[in-house]
């Protein structure tokens, strides 16, 4: 069986950037608002969900009904025994490109790297006839190469692009330093991934002492534990900002108007 396709049948390099676009990596621990933050981005939003149940947010259904978002959940039912998510993702991406759909959406999002990388690994194992087996060393290198190609294609789209990711914490037993890293089947790409993005923010929460409620925030600048960066908000953003991507666009002085809503059936996976 041949190796899985990596979107190479299409040349996205020729696509003209008609918007002032921003590529953003949102990563953090589970429950810190990554998926919620996607839906504060430039509309209409097309979210390719790999995270089972990750997009089951109350306000998202309203956005879908109003043509402000489309959530493609085809890739949420992946299993190692019967891998299909990567093939579905690849097919859908090419269909959207051929239909010039990316010219008509404000933001394309993949939620999340964790489950996307699992789907790629499953596809790699299937291509080598080793479905539902333990990965070998060379498999991780192949996964990294495929994920790199996906990032190159997606960050070259004419719309904003958002990738979410989970992080894990490790303790150095020698000097006792606490370090964090992205969770991914491709270890090399996990290290290099931030370099593909203009912005990378760490999502987090804190307890509001006055209300007792949980406040959500994004770290836009590096601290002792986390790597974060802003290019559009250099010298403008505070270290911690409210997780509202359109508000951050306005604060950075970028165009902050939404594109026209999606017409037609909002349950259709294609934009019209």
C-alpha positions as CSV (number, residue, x, y, z in Angstrom):
1,X,0.0,0.0,0.0
2,X,1.3,3.5,-0.9
3,X,2.2,6.1,1.7
4,X,-0.6,8.5,2.7
5,X,-1.1,11.6,0.5
6,X,0.0,14.9,2.1
7,X,-2.0,17.3,0.0
8,X,0.7,17.4,-2.6
9,X,-1.7,17.2,-5.5
10,X,-2.5,20.9,-5.1
11,X,-0.2,23.9,-5.3
12,X,-1.3,26.4,-2.7
13,X,1.7,28.6,-3.2
14,X,0.0,30.5,-6.1
15,X,-3.0,31.6,-3.9
16,X,-3.1,35.3,-3.5
17,X,-3.5,36.7,0.0
18,X,-6.4,39.1,-0.4
19,X,-6.7,39.6,3.4
20,X,-4.3,40.6,6.0
21,X,-4.0,37.1,7.4
22,X,-2.7,35.8,10.7
23,X,-1.6,32.3,11.6
24,X,-2.0,31.4,15.2
25,X,-1.0,28.4,17.3
26,X,-3.2,28.1,20.4
27,X,-1.9,25.6,22.9
28,X,-2.5,24.7,26.5
29,X,-3.9,22.2,28.9
30,X,-7.3,20.7,28.5
31,X,-10.1,22.9,29.7
32,X,-8.3,26.2,29.2
33,X,-10.5,27.5,26.4
34,X,-8.6,26.6,23.2
35,X,-11.7,25.5,21.2
36,X,-13.7,28.4,22.6
37,X,-11.1,30.9,21.5
38,X,-11.3,29.6,17.9
39,X,-14.8,31.0,17.7
40,X,-13.7,34.5,18.5
41,X,-11.7,34.6,15.3
42,X,-12.5,36.3,12.0
43,X,-15.8,34.9,10.5
44,X,-17.0,32.9,8.8
45,X,-15.0,30.1,10.6
46,X,-14.4,26.7,9.2
47,X,-13.3,24.3,11.9
48,X,-12.0,20.9,11.0
49,X,-12.5,19.0,14.3
50,X,-10.5,15.9,15.2
51,X,-11.3,16.2,18.9
52,X,-14.3,14.1,19.8
53,X,-17.0,16.3,21.2
54,X,-14.6,19.3,21.2
55,X,-16.9,21.6,19.3
56,X,-20.0,20.8,21.3
57,X,-20.3,24.4,22.7
58,X,-23.6,26.1,23.1
59,X,-22.8,29.2,21.2
60,X,-21.2,27.4,18.3
61,X,-24.5,25.9,17.2
62,X,-25.9,29.4,17.1
63,X,-23.0,30.6,14.9
64,X,-23.5,27.7,12.6
65,X,-27.2,28.5,12.2
66,X,-26.4,32.1,11.4
67,X,-23.8,31.2,8.7
68,X,-20.9,32.4,10.9
69,X,-19.3,29.0,11.2
70,X,-19.1,25.5,9.8
71,X,-17.9,22.6,12.0
72,X,-16.7,19.5,10.1
73,X,-16.9,16.6,12.5
74,X,-16.1,13.8,10.0
75,X,-12.7,13.3,11.5
76,X,-13.8,12.8,15.1
77,X,-14.5,9.1,14.8
78,X,-11.0,7.8,14.3
79,X,-9.9,4.5,15.6
80,X,-6.5,2.9,15.3
81,X,-8.1,-0.4,14.1
82,X,-10.0,1.3,11.3
83,X,-8.2,4.6,10.5
84,X,-10.0,7.0,8.2
85,X,-9.6,10.6,9.6
86,X,-6.5,11.6,7.7
87,X,-8.0,10.4,4.4
88,X,-11.2,12.3,5.1
89,X,-9.3,15.4,6.0
90,X,-7.1,15.3,2.9
91,X,-10.1,14.8,0.6
92,X,-12.0,17.6,2.2
93,X,-9.1,20.0,2.1
94,X,-8.6,19.4,-1.6
95,X,-12.4,19.8,-2.3
96,X,-12.4,23.2,-0.4
97,X,-9.4,24.3,-2.4
98,X,-10.8,23.4,-5.7
99,X,-14.1,25.2,-4.8
100,X,-12.0,28.3,-3.9
101,X,-13.7,28.1,-0.5
102,X,-10.7,29.5,1.3
103,X,-11.2,32.8,-0.4
104,X,-14.6,33.2,1.2
105,X,-13.9,32.3,4.9
106,X,-12.2,34.4,7.5
107,X,-10.6,31.5,9.5
108,X,-9.7,27.9,8.9
109,X,-9.0,26.0,12.1
110,X,-7.8,22.5,12.9
111,X,-8.7,21.3,16.4
112,X,-6.4,19.7,17.5
113,X,-2.8,18.8,16.7
114,X,-3.0,16.0,19.3
115,X,-5.7,14.1,17.4
116,X,-4.5,15.1,14.0
117,X,-1.1,13.6,14.7
118,X,-2.7,10.4,16.0
119,X,-4.7,10.2,12.7
120,X,-1.5,10.7,10.6
121,X,0.3,8.0,12.6
122,X,-2.6,5.6,12.1
123,X,-2.5,6.3,8.3
124,X,1.2,5.8,8.2
125,X,0.9,2.4,10.0
126,X,-2.0,1.4,7.6
127,X,0.1,2.3,4.6
128,X,2.8,-0.1,5.8
129,X,0.4,-2.9,6.5
130,X,0.9,-2.6,10.3
131,X,-2.6,-1.3,11.3
132,X,-3.2,-1.4,15.1
133,X,0.5,-2.1,15.8
134,X,3.1,-0.2,17.8
135,X,4.9,2.5,15.8
136,X,8.5,2.0,14.8
137,X,11.2,4.7,15.0
138,X,11.0,5.5,11.3
139,X,7.2,6.0,11.6
140,X,7.7,9.0,13.8
141,X,9.9,10.7,11.1
142,X,7.3,10.0,8.5
143,X,4.6,11.5,10.7
144,X,6.8,14.6,11.3
145,X,7.3,15.1,7.5
146,X,3.5,14.8,6.8
147,X,2.6,17.2,9.6
148,X,5.2,19.7,8.3
149,X,3.6,19.6,4.9
150,X,0.2,20.2,6.3
151,X,1.4,23.2,8.3
152,X,3.1,24.6,5.2
153,X,-0.1,24.3,3.2
154,X,-2.4,25.7,5.9
155,X,-0.2,28.6,6.8
156,X,-0.1,29.6,3.1
157,X,-3.9,29.8,2.8
158,X,-5.5,33.2,2.0
159,X,-7.4,33.2,5.2
160,X,-6.4,33.2,8.9
161,X,-5.3,29.8,10.2
162,X,-5.6,28.5,13.7
163,X,-4.1,25.2,15.1
164,X,-4.8,24.1,18.6
165,X,-2.6,21.8,20.6
166,X,-2.3,20.2,24.0
167,X,0.8,20.5,26.2
168,X,2.5,18.2,28.6
169,X,4.7,19.1,31.6
170,X,8.0,17.4,32.3
171,X,10.5,17.8,35.2
172,X,14.2,17.7,34.6
173,X,15.4,15.3,37.3
174,X,19.0,16.8,37.2
175,X,18.3,20.6,37.6
176,X,14.6,20.2,38.6
177,X,13.5,22.6,35.9
178,X,9.9,22.3,34.7
179,X,9.5,22.3,30.9
180,X,6.5,22.1,28.7
181,X,6.1,20.7,25.2
182,X,3.4,20.1,22.6
183,X,1.8,16.7,22.5
184,X,2.3,15.1,19.0
185,X,3.2,11.8,17.5
186,X,5.9,13.6,15.5
187,X,8.5,14.8,18.0
188,X,10.6,16.8,15.6
189,X,7.6,18.8,14.3
190,X,6.4,19.5,17.8
191,X,9.7,21.3,18.5
192,X,9.7,23.2,15.2
193,X,6.0,23.9,15.0
194,X,5.9,27.4,16.5
195,X,8.2,28.7,13.8
196,X,5.4,28.2,11.2
197,X,3.2,30.7,13.0
198,X,3.0,34.5,13.4
199,X,1.4,34.1,16.8
200,X,1.6,31.4,19.4
201,X,-0.4,31.8,22.6
202,X,-0.7,29.7,25.7
203,X,-4.2,29.4,26.9
204,X,-4.7,29.4,30.7
205,X,-7.1,30.2,33.5
206,X,-7.0,32.0,36.8
207,X,-9.3,32.5,39.7
208,X,-11.0,35.9,39.9
209,X,-10.6,36.9,43.6
210,X,-13.5,39.3,43.4
211,X,-16.1,37.1,41.7
212,X,-14.8,33.7,42.5
213,X,-15.2,32.7,38.9
214,X,-12.7,31.3,36.5
215,X,-11.1,33.9,34.1
216,X,-9.7,32.7,30.8
217,X,-6.6,34.3,29.3
218,X,-3.9,33.9,26.7
219,X,-0.2,34.4,27.3
220,X,1.3,36.3,24.4
221,X,4.9,36.6,25.7
222,X,7.3,34.0,27.0
223,X,7.8,33.5,30.7
224,X,10.0,31.0,32.6
225,X,7.9,28.0,31.8
226,X,6.0,28.7,28.5
227,X,7.1,29.8,25.1
228,X,4.8,32.4,23.5
229,X,5.2,35.1,20.9
230,X,3.3,37.9,19.2
231,X,4.4,39.6,16.0
232,X,1.2,41.6,15.3
233,X,1.1,42.8,18.9
234,X,4.7,43.5,19.6
235,X,5.0,46.5,21.9
236,X,1.2,46.6,22.1
237,X,-0.1,43.5,23.8
238,X,0.0,42.9,27.5
239,X,1.7,39.6,28.6
240,X,-1.8,38.3,29.4
241,X,-4.7,39.2,27.1
242,X,-8.4,38.3,27.0
243,X,-8.8,35.3,24.6
244,X,-10.6,37.2,21.9
245,X,-8.8,37.0,18.5
246,X,-10.8,39.7,16.8
247,X,-10.2,42.1,19.7
248,X,-6.5,41.3,19.4
249,X,-6.7,42.1,15.7
250,X,-8.2,45.5,16.5
251,X,-5.7,46.2,19.2
252,X,-2.9,45.4,16.7
253,X,-4.4,47.8,14.2
254,X,-5.3,45.1,11.7
255,X,-8.5,44.9,9.6
256,X,-11.1,43.6,11.9
257,X,-14.3,43.2,9.8
258,X,-15.9,39.8,9.3
259,X,-16.5,38.4,5.8
260,X,-20.1,37.8,4.6
261,X,-21.9,34.9,6.3
262,X,-22.0,31.5,4.6
263,X,-25.1,31.1,2.5
264,X,-27.0,27.9,1.9
265,X,-27.3,24.9,4.2
266,X,-25.0,25.5,7.2
267,X,-24.8,21.7,7.7
268,X,-23.2,21.3,4.3
269,X,-19.4,20.8,4.7
270,X,-18.7,22.9,1.6
271,X,-18.9,26.7,1.6
272,X,-21.2,28.3,-1.0
